[in-house]
Amino acid sequence: MPMNWKTGGLLLGLVFFLAVLLVKPIGVSTQFVILDGIIGDAVNAELVTQTEEGYTSTNAYLAKSGGKYAKSVANPLNYSFVFVLAMALGGFVSMRLRGGLDAVERSVPALWRANFGESPALRYGAVFLGGFIVLYGARLAGGCTSGHMMSGMMQTALSGYIFAAGAFLAAVPVSLILFKKEA
Amino acid sequence: MTSILLALVIGAAFGAVLDRVGASNPNYIGKMLNLTNLNLAKSIMLAIGTGSVLMFGGQMLGLVDVGHMSVKAAYIGVFIGGLMLGAGWALAGYCPGTGVVAAASGRKDALFFIAGGLFGAAAYMLTYPSWKASGLLDSVAGGKVTLGAVPGGKFDGLTALPGDLLGLLLGAVFIVVAFALPERIIGTGPVTQPAE
């Protein structure tokens, strides 16, 4: 059971504030591109190359904005990439400290089971598809729930509000259609 | 080196708090989005409000560097991408950050989310030139703007309102709405706590 919403909300707000106080607002989805770039560059070393001014790529997306993504691909030990690795560490430790998940829940969560049964294959397929749409959409939007919705609206960014409107306009109807039974 | 240390500390704190508020639990995301348990929405709104009040308040007191703000551009693709992310978020119960946290916390389905996400991001990287050519990535309403003009900031204001005061006010609104939101909108009875 999650912690009280007030305590949780305050702590989460404090983390957002610390991030912008000490470094910059939190964001995650770009790092999926960086990891793709790292994998792509390992397969084909021509993908990201060093130039006199910095880095560039044969992929137009990695090369955009003066090659800043290409630079991160070439130097994965940077703030934003390590940040996401550290999130995984924080999530792992936090879950260990509260005793972990049972075996069924680890593959098929309760709300999904109540509506679609216990087949892990169905769940994994749906989640894979969901992940594809989420990251395609996040990159098209230029950010995700963290960067646009939380960090964006916190800073009163117009783009954050536009993103949140789109996200909830789709998410609520889809959820109402998919998850009719409560768990 | 300092920046890597900060990434480790703030990133780990963010991951741990996402786990504790239930944001990386797909049951909890599903119950928020099908409007049967809004406690997570209340947490998130309180967090945005708290962050906003601290940041803008700190700026006004001269304790927070306005230069740390980073505002993303507004363009039509933000809305289209938002719709896509919303649909996938509802289906999977994960978004990019919470998917990573969930996988690390032992959820096997979240590994499939990350795999799908890597393919989705790669698909965008390959199709980016068509989006660029379509004009849907061109800035609208001034692009990288905040709702008001923040004193000393790099970004223009959508309106001429004082951006720091507006930020404080909107932060307060988020906090009030967090408290005012009911625990559930659809259905009756006490909210059910999602299984772990």
Boltz contact constraints between the chains, C-beta under 6 A:
constraints:
  - contact:
      token1: [A, 1]
      token2: [B, 193]
      max_distance: 6.0
  - contact:
      token1: [A, 2]
      token2: [B, 21]
      max_distance: 6.0
  - contact:
      token1: [A, 2]
      token2: [B, 22]
      max_distance: 6.0
  - contact:
      token1: [A, 3]
      token2: [B, 20]
      max_distance: 6.0
  - contact:
      token1: [A, 5]
      token2: [B, 39]
      max_distance: 6.0
  - contact:
      token1: [A, 5]
      token2: [B, 42]
      max_distance: 6.0
  - contact:
      token1: [A, 5]
      token2: [B, 43]
      max_distance: 6.0
  - contact:
      token1: [A, 8]
      token2: [B, 20]
      max_distance: 6.0
  - contact:
      token1: [A, 8]
      token2: [B, 21]
      max_distance: 6.0
  - contact:
      token1: [A, 8]
      token2: [B, 43]
      max_distance: 6.0
  - contact:
      token1: [A, 9]
      token2: [B, 43]
      max_distance: 6.0
  - contact:
      token1: [A, 9]
      token2: [B, 46]
      max_distance: 6.0
  - contact:
      token1: [A, 9]
      token2: [B, 47]
      max_distance: 6.0
  - contact:
      token1: [A, 10]
      token2: [B, 50]
      max_distance: 6.0
  - contact:
      token1: [A, 11]
      token2: [B, 17]
      max_distance: 6.0
  - contact:
      token1: [A, 12]
      token2: [B, 17]
      max_distance: 6.0
  - contact:
      token1: [A, 12]
      token2: [B, 21]
      max_distance: 6.0
  - contact:
      token1: [A, 12]
      token2: [B, 47]
      max_distance: 6.0
  - contact:
      token1: [A, 13]
      token2: [B, 47]
      max_distance: 6.0
  - contact:
      token1: [A, 13]
      token2: [B, 50]
      max_distance: 6.0
  - contact:
      token1: [A, 13]
      token2: [B, 51]
      max_distance: 6.0
  - contact:
      token1: [A, 15]
      token2: [B, 13]
      max_distance: 6.0
  - contact:
      token1: [A, 15]
      token2: [B, 14]
      max_distance: 6.0
  - contact:
      token1: [A, 15]
      token2: [B, 17]
      max_distance: 6.0
  - contact:
      token1: [A, 16]
      token2: [B, 51]
      max_distance: 6.0
  - contact:
      token1: [A, 17]
      token2: [B, 51]
      max_distance: 6.0
  - contact:
      token1: [A, 17]
      token2: [B, 54]
      max_distance: 6.0
  - contact:
      token1: [A, 17]
      token2: [B, 55]
      max_distance: 6.0
  - contact:
      token1: [A, 18]
      token2: [B, 10]
      max_distance: 6.0
  - contact:
      token1: [A, 19]
      token2: [B, 10]
      max_distance: 6.0
  - contact:
      token1: [A, 20]
      token2: [B, 55]
      max_distance: 6.0
  - contact:
      token1: [A, 20]
      token2: [B, 68]
      max_distance: 6.0
  - contact:
      token1: [A, 21]
      token2: [B, 64]
      max_distance: 6.0
  - contact:
      token1: [A, 22]
      token2: [B, 6]
      max_distance: 6.0
  - contact:
      token1: [A, 23]
      token2: [B, 6]
      max_distance: 6.0
  - contact:
      token1: [A, 24]
      token2: [B, 68]
      max_distance: 6.0
  - contact:
      token1: [A, 24]
      token2: [B, 70]
      max_distance: 6.0
  - contact:
      token1: [A, 25]
      token2: [B, 70]
      max_distance: 6.0
  - contact:
      token1: [A, 28]
      token2: [B, 96]
      max_distance: 6.0
  - contact:
      token1: [A, 28]
      token2: [B, 97]
      max_distance: 6.0
  - contact:
      token1: [A, 29]
      token2: [B, 96]
      max_distance: 6.0
  - contact:
      token1: [A, 32]
      token2: [B, 117]
      max_distance: 6.0
  - contact:
      token1: [A, 32]
      token2: [B, 118]
      max_distance: 6.0
  - contact:
      token1: [A, 32]
      token2: [B, 121]
      max_distance: 6.0
  - contact:
      token1: [A, 33]
      token2: [B, 121]
      max_distance: 6.0
  - contact:
      token1: [A, 36]
      token2: [B, 118]
      max_distance: 6.0
  - contact:
      token1: [A, 36]
      token2: [B, 121]
      max_distance: 6.0
  - contact:
      token1: [A, 36]
      token2: [B, 122]
      max_distance: 6.0
  - contact:
      token1: [A, 59]
      token2: [B, 125]
      max_distance: 6.0
  - contact:
      token1: [A, 60]
      token2: [B, 128]
      max_distance: 6.0
  - contact:
      token1: [A, 60]
      token2: [B, 129]
      max_distance: 6.0
  - contact:
      token1: [A, 61]
      token2: [B, 125]
      max_distance: 6.0
  - contact:
      token1: [A, 61]
      token2: [B, 128]
      max_distance: 6.0
  - contact:
      token1: [A, 79]
      token2: [B, 3]
      max_distance: 6.0
  - contact:
      token1: [A, 79]
      token2: [B, 7]
      max_distance: 6.0
  - contact:
      token1: [A, 82]
      token2: [B, 4]
      max_distance: 6.0
  - contact:
      token1: [A, 82]
      token2: [B, 7]
      max_distance: 6.0
  - contact:
      token1: [A, 83]
      token2: [B, 7]
      max_distance: 6.0
  - contact:
      token1: [A, 83]
      token2: [B, 11]
      max_distance: 6.0
  - contact:
      token1: [A, 86]
      token2: [B, 7]
      max_distance: 6.0
  - contact:
      token1: [A, 86]
      token2: [B, 8]
      max_distance: 6.0
  - contact:
      token1: [A, 86]
      token2: [B, 11]
      max_distance: 6.0
  - contact:
      token1: [A, 86]
      token2: [B, 12]
      max_distance: 6.0
  - contact:
      token1: [A, 87]
      token2: [B, 11]
      max_distance: 6.0
  - contact:
      token1: [A, 87]
      token2: [B, 14]
      max_distance: 6.0
  - contact:
      token1: [A, 87]
      token2: [B, 15]
      max_distance: 6.0
  - contact:
      token1: [A, 87]
      token2: [B, 100]
      max_distance: 6.0
  - contact:
      token1: [A, 87]
      token2: [B, 101]
      max_distance: 6.0
  - contact:
      token1: [A, 88]
      token2: [B, 100]
      max_distance: 6.0
  - contact:
      token1: [A, 88]
      token2: [B, 104]
      max_distance: 6.0
  - contact:
      token1: [A, 89]
      token2: [B, 12]
      max_distance: 6.0
  - contact:
      token1: [A, 90]
      token2: [B, 12]
      max_distance: 6.0
  - contact:
      token1: [A, 90]
      token2: [B, 15]
      max_distance: 6.0
  - contact:
      token1: [A, 90]
      token2: [B, 16]
      max_distance: 6.0
  - contact:
      token1: [A, 91]
      token2: [B, 15]
      max_distance: 6.0
  - contact:
      token1: [A, 91]
      token2: [B, 19]
      max_distance: 6.0
  - contact:
      token1: [A, 91]
      token2: [B, 101]
      max_distance: 6.0
  - contact:
      token1: [A, 91]
      token2: [B, 104]
      max_distance: 6.0
  - contact:
      token1: [A, 91]
      token2: [B, 105]
      max_distance: 6.0
  - contact:
      token1: [A, 92]
      token2: [B, 104]
      max_distance: 6.0
  - contact:
      token1: [A, 94]
      token2: [B, 16]
      max_distance: 6.0
  - contact:
      token1: [A, 94]
      token2: [B, 19]
      max_distance: 6.0
  - contact:
      token1: [A, 95]
      token2: [B, 19]
      max_distance: 6.0
  - contact:
      token1: [A, 95]
      token2: [B, 105]
      max_distance: 6.0
  - contact:
      token1: [A, 100]
      token2: [B, 106]
      max_distance: 6.0
  - contact:
      token1: [A, 101]
      token2: [B, 106]
      max_distance: 6.0
  - contact:
      token1: [A, 101]
      token2: [B, 196]
      max_distance: 6.0
  - contact:
      token1: [A, 106]
      token2: [B, 106]
      max_distance: 6.0
  - contact:
      token1: [A, 106]
      token2: [B, 107]
      max_distance: 6.0
  - contact:
      token1: [A, 106]
      token2: [B, 108]
      max_distance: 6.0
  - contact:
      token1: [A, 107]
      token2: [B, 108]
      max_distance: 6.0
  - contact:
      token1: [A, 107]
      token2: [B, 109]
      max_distance: 6.0
  - contact:
      token1: [A, 109]
      token2: [B, 26]
      max_distance: 6.0
  - contact:
      token1: [A, 109]
      token2: [B, 27]
      max_distance: 6.0
  - contact:
      token1: [A, 110]
      token2: [B, 27]
      max_distance: 6.0
  - contact:
      token1: [A, 110]
      token2: [B, 195]
      max_distance: 6.0
  - contact:
      token1: [A, 111]
      token2: [B, 27]
      max_distance: 6.0
  - contact:
      token1: [A, 111]
      token2: [B, 30]
      max_distance: 6.0
  - contact:
      token1: [A, 123]
      token2: [B, 109]
      max_distance: 6.0
  - contact:
      token1: [A, 124]
      token2: [B, 109]
      max_distance: 6.0
  - contact:
      token1: [A, 124]
      token2: [B, 112]
      max_distance: 6.0
  - contact:
      token1: [A, 126]
      token2: [B, 91]
      max_distance: 6.0
  - contact:
      token1: [A, 127]
      token2: [B, 92]
      max_distance: 6.0
  - contact:
      token1: [A, 127]
      token2: [B, 109]
      max_distance: 6.0
  - contact:
      token1: [A, 127]
      token2: [B, 112]
      max_distance: 6.0
  - contact:
      token1: [A, 127]
      token2: [B, 113]
      max_distance: 6.0
  - contact:
      token1: [A, 128]
      token2: [B, 112]
      max_distance: 6.0
  - contact:
      token1: [A, 128]
      token2: [B, 116]
      max_distance: 6.0
  - contact:
      token1: [A, 130]
      token2: [B, 88]
      max_distance: 6.0
  - contact:
      token1: [A, 130]
      token2: [B, 91]
      max_distance: 6.0
  - contact:
      token1: [A, 130]
      token2: [B, 92]
      max_distance: 6.0
  - contact:
      token1: [A, 131]
      token2: [B, 113]
      max_distance: 6.0
  - contact:
      token1: [A, 131]
      token2: [B, 116]
      max_distance: 6.0
  - contact:
      token1: [A, 131]
      token2: [B, 117]
      max_distance: 6.0
  - contact:
      token1: [A, 132]
      token2: [B, 116]
      max_distance: 6.0
  - contact:
      token1: [A, 132]
      token2: [B, 119]
      max_distance: 6.0
  - contact:
      token1: [A, 132]
      token2: [B, 120]
      max_distance: 6.0
  - contact:
      token1: [A, 133]
      token2: [B, 84]
      max_distance: 6.0
  - contact:
      token1: [A, 133]
      token2: [B, 87]
      max_distance: 6.0
  - contact:
      token1: [A, 133]
      token2: [B, 88]
      max_distance: 6.0
  - contact:
      token1: [A, 134]
      token2: [B, 85]
      max_distance: 6.0
  - contact:
      token1: [A, 134]
      token2: [B, 88]
      max_distance: 6.0
  - contact:
      token1: [A, 134]
      token2: [B, 89]
      max_distance: 6.0
  - contact:
      token1: [A, 135]
      token2: [B, 117]
      max_distance: 6.0
  - contact:
      token1: [A, 135]
      token2: [B, 120]
      max_distance: 6.0
  - contact:
      token1: [A, 135]
      token2: [B, 121]
      max_distance: 6.0
  - contact:
      token1: [A, 136]
      token2: [B, 120]
      max_distance: 6.0
  - contact:
      token1: [A, 136]
      token2: [B, 123]
      max_distance: 6.0
  - contact:
      token1: [A, 136]
      token2: [B, 124]
      max_distance: 6.0
  - contact:
      token1: [A, 137]
      token2: [B, 81]
      max_distance: 6.0
  - contact:
      token1: [A, 137]
      token2: [B, 84]
      max_distance: 6.0
  - contact:
      token1: [A, 137]
      token2: [B, 85]
      max_distance: 6.0
  - contact:
      token1: [A, 138]
      token2: [B, 85]
      max_distance: 6.0
  - contact:
      token1: [A, 138]
      token2: [B, 96]
      max_distance: 6.0
  - contact:
      token1: [A, 139]
      token2: [B, 121]
      max_distance: 6.0
  - contact:
      token1: [A, 139]
      token2: [B, 124]
      max_distance: 6.0
  - contact:
      token1: [A, 140]
      token2: [B, 77]
      max_distance: 6.0
  - contact:
      token1: [A, 140]
      token2: [B, 81]
      max_distance: 6.0
  - contact:
      token1: [A, 141]
      token2: [B, 78]
      max_distance: 6.0
  - contact:
      token1: [A, 141]
      token2: [B, 81]
      max_distance: 6.0
  - contact:
      token1: [A, 141]
      token2: [B, 82]
      max_distance: 6.0
  - contact:
      token1: [A, 142]
      token2: [B, 72]
      max_distance: 6.0
  - contact:
      token1: [A, 143]
      token2: [B, 72]
      max_distance: 6.0
  - contact:
      token1: [A, 144]
      token2: [B, 95]
      max_distance: 6.0
  - contact:
      token1: [A, 144]
      token2: [B, 96]
      max_distance: 6.0
  - contact:
      token1: [A, 145]
      token2: [B, 95]
      max_distance: 6.0
  - contact:
      token1: [A, 146]
      token2: [B, 97]
      max_distance: 6.0
  - contact:
      token1: [A, 150]
      token2: [B, 48]
      max_distance: 6.0
  - contact:
      token1: [A, 153]
      token2: [B, 48]
      max_distance: 6.0
  - contact:
      token1: [A, 154]
      token2: [B, 48]
      max_distance: 6.0
  - contact:
      token1: [A, 154]
      token2: [B, 51]
      max_distance: 6.0
  - contact:
      token1: [A, 154]
      token2: [B, 52]
      max_distance: 6.0
  - contact:
      token1: [A, 155]
      token2: [B, 69]
      max_distance: 6.0
  - contact:
      token1: [A, 155]
      token2: [B, 71]
      max_distance: 6.0
  - contact:
      token1: [A, 156]
      token2: [B, 146]
      max_distance: 6.0
  - contact:
      token1: [A, 156]
      token2: [B, 147]
      max_distance: 6.0
  - contact:
      token1: [A, 156]
      token2: [B, 167]
      max_distance: 6.0
  - contact:
      token1: [A, 156]
      token2: [B, 170]
      max_distance: 6.0
  - contact:
      token1: [A, 157]
      token2: [B, 71]
      max_distance: 6.0
  - contact:
      token1: [A, 157]
      token2: [B, 146]
      max_distance: 6.0
  - contact:
      token1: [A, 158]
      token2: [B, 74]
      max_distance: 6.0
  - contact:
      token1: [A, 158]
      token2: [B, 145]
      max_distance: 6.0
  - contact:
      token1: [A, 158]
      token2: [B, 158]
      max_distance: 6.0
  - contact:
      token1: [A, 159]
      token2: [B, 72]
      max_distance: 6.0
  - contact:
      token1: [A, 159]
      token2: [B, 74]
      max_distance: 6.0
  - contact:
      token1: [A, 159]
      token2: [B, 78]
      max_distance: 6.0
  - contact:
      token1: [A, 162]
      token2: [B, 74]
      max_distance: 6.0
  - contact:
      token1: [A, 162]
      token2: [B, 78]
      max_distance: 6.0
  - contact:
      token1: [A, 162]
      token2: [B, 79]
      max_distance: 6.0
  - contact:
      token1: [A, 163]
      token2: [B, 78]
      max_distance: 6.0
  - contact:
      token1: [A, 163]
      token2: [B, 82]
      max_distance: 6.0
  - contact:
      token1: [A, 166]
      token2: [B, 79]
      max_distance: 6.0
  - contact:
      token1: [A, 166]
      token2: [B, 82]
      max_distance: 6.0
  - contact:
      token1: [A, 166]
      token2: [B, 83]
      max_distance: 6.0
  - contact:
      token1: [A, 167]
      token2: [B, 82]
      max_distance: 6.0
  - contact:
      token1: [A, 167]
      token2: [B, 85]
      max_distance: 6.0
  - contact:
      token1: [A, 167]
      token2: [B, 86]
      max_distance: 6.0
  - contact:
      token1: [A, 170]
      token2: [B, 83]
      max_distance: 6.0
  - contact:
      token1: [A, 170]
      token2: [B, 86]
      max_distance: 6.0
  - contact:
      token1: [A, 170]
      token2: [B, 87]
      max_distance: 6.0
  - contact:
      token1: [A, 171]
      token2: [B, 33]
      max_distance: 6.0
  - contact:
      token1: [A, 171]
      token2: [B, 86]
      max_distance: 6.0
  - contact:
      token1: [A, 171]
      token2: [B, 89]
      max_distance: 6.0
  - contact:
      token1: [A, 171]
      token2: [B, 90]
      max_distance: 6.0
  - contact:
      token1: [A, 172]
      token2: [B, 33]
      max_distance: 6.0
  - contact:
      token1: [A, 174]
      token2: [B, 87]
      max_distance: 6.0
  - contact:
      token1: [A, 174]
      token2: [B, 90]
      max_distance: 6.0
  - contact:
      token1: [A, 175]
      token2: [B, 33]
      max_distance: 6.0
  - contact:
      token1: [A, 175]
      token2: [B, 34]
      max_distance: 6.0
  - contact:
      token1: [A, 175]
      token2: [B, 90]
      max_distance: 6.0
  - contact:
      token1: [A, 176]
      token2: [B, 34]
      max_distance: 6.0
  - contact:
      token1: [A, 179]
      token2: [B, 30]
      max_distance: 6.0
  - contact:
      token1: [A, 179]
      token2: [B, 34]
      max_distance: 6.0
  - contact:
      token1: [A, 182]
      token2: [B, 36]
      max_distance: 6.0
  - contact:
      token1: [A, 182]
      token2: [B, 192]
      max_distance: 6.0
